[in-house]
Amino acid sequence: MKYSVRPAVEADIEESIDVLYAAAAEPDSYLGSMPPDREKILVQAHELLASPTGLVVVAEAEDGAIIGSLWAMGDGYQTELRLNVAREWRGRGVGSAMITSAIEWARAQGIVKVHLGVYGPNVDARRLYERLGFVVEGTRPRHYFHATRGEVWDIVWMGMFLDDEKH
């Protein structure tokens, strides 16, 4: 089945949050105690859609189902990316396509840096980000308590500069 990536509209928000909640419910989810209150997430999503320095991108299957989302939020100089892809669509290029779309948007906005945090054990995500050009900038040791697993994980910070300067 094919998919497309596009900027989100208000009508996409509920379904994209459903994908996030489904991912959080997976037994091996990296989201752990996430997600927080659904109303809080809805408010954040609507604020991000209205923000001149933010972006919400969705991946949509050919049947119209939302299969992933990416949030880009920042201040005009830098933006943080948050990615979520439905389990059955992972490993099929959906995440890469959404990140590539967000990077193109960021460049067009004059944003200098995109960055993200990834849970230490999530090696597949780290490999994806490295293939796309992100580099490890640092680690926050024992930063995140995974309530479901009862484990404490590192957060690996990764970034990519979009300008031509050497940093």
N, C-alpha and C positions, 0 to 999 in steps of 0.2 A: 504494500500500500504506500502511496506517495503522501508527501506532506509539503506544506509551504510555511514560510516564516514571514511575519508581518507585524507592524506596530499594533498594539492592542487598542481596542475601543472599550468603552464602558461595559458593553454587553459581554465581553470576554472575562471580566474580572471574577465573577462567581465560579465559573468553570475552571479557570486557571488555579484558583484557590482550592477547588476540589482535588486537583491533581497534586497539589502540595500536601493536603491532608492524607491522600491515598499513599503517597510516598512515606509520610511520617508513620503510617500504620504498618508498613512492611516490617517483618520480624528482624531483618538485618539492616534497617534504615540507619543512615548516618544522622538523621534529624533528631533522634533521641527524644528529649522532652518537648520538642517542638511539635506542632506549631502552637503559639500562644493563642489567646482569645481570637476567635474568627472575626469578630467585629473590629478589633484593633487592626487586623491585617486588611480588612476591607477598607477601612479609613485610610490606611497607609497607601494602599493601591490607588485609590481615587485621588489622593493628594499627589502621588507620583505622576499619574496621568496628566494632571493639571499643571505640573511644575515645568518651567522652561528649562531646567537643568536635569530633568529626569526622563526616563524612557521605560516603557513596558513593552516587551516583544513577546508574542506568542507563536508557538508552532501549532499548526492546524492540520489534522489528517484530511485526506480527500473527502471523507464522510462528514466533515465539519466539526469533529471533536477536537477540543483543545488538548494537546498532548505534551505541552511544556510551556514554560514561561521563563523570561529573564527580566530582572529588574536592574536598571542602571540608575544610580542615585549619586549625586555629587554636588559640586559647587561651581562648575564652569571651568575649573582647572583640572580637577580629577574626578573620577567617578568609580564607585564600587559596583561590581556586578554580583548578582545572586541568581543562580541558575537552578532550574528544577525540570526534570524530564520524567514522564510516565515510565514506569519500569519496563513495560513491553516495547518501548521505543528507544531505550538506551542502547548504545553501540551501533546506531544506524545513522549517525551524522546529525541528529537533531540538535544536540548541544552545540556542536561545532558551528552549525548554521546560525543558531541564535547568537552565539558569541561573535561570530564574524559580522553579523548584522549590527550588533551593538558597537563594535569597533568602528565600522564604517560611519555610523551615526556620530560617534564621539569625535572622529576626525573631522567630520563636516561641521561640528559644533565648535571646533578649535580646542577641544579637550586635550590636554597634554599627557595624561596618564590614566590608564584603567588598572584596577586592582581587584583582588578578591581574596577571601580566606577559604581554605579547604581543610577539612578534618584530616589529621595526620594519617589515620588508617585508610583513607579513601584514595588508594594508589591509582585507580583507574581515572579518577577526576584529575589528579595531579598530572598524569601522563597526557591527558587531553589538553590541559592548559599549556603544558610545555610544548606540545606539537604546534599549538597556535601562536607560540612566541612569548608566553609568560615565563618569567624567571622567579625563582625563590628569592624573596627579599628578607625573610626572617621567619622565626618560629616563636610562638607564644607557648612555652611548655605548660602542660597540665592546665590548659585554659578553659576547657569545656567539660562539664560533667554530663555524661550520657546517662540519663535517669533510667532508661529501659535496661541497659546493660550493666549499670552500676560501675562504669569505667570512667576514668578521666583521660581526656585526649588533648594532644597538642593541636594548635591551629597553625597551619603553614600559610604565611602571607606570600602571595605571588602578584607580580605586577608587570606592566608593559608600558613603556613610554611610546607615545605616538608622534612625537616631534623628532627632528633630526639631530638634536643635541645629544652629546655623549653625557650620560649621567653616572 
